Amino acid sequence: MATLEWVDWFNHHRLLVPIGNMPAAEAEARYYQQRLELRRAA
């Protein structure tokens, strides 16, 4: 259980400086949202 809690923290709460001080999961969601918007615009 402790490992799963750590993985959750690592992906959803840890802030990454190189990508703008946001969690990895948020950055990934933004990436896919931008791709979807580009597809719609094309």
Secondary structure, DSSP 8 states (H G I E B T S, - for coil): -HHHHHHHHHHHT-EEGGGTSEEHHHHHHHHHHHHHHHHHH-
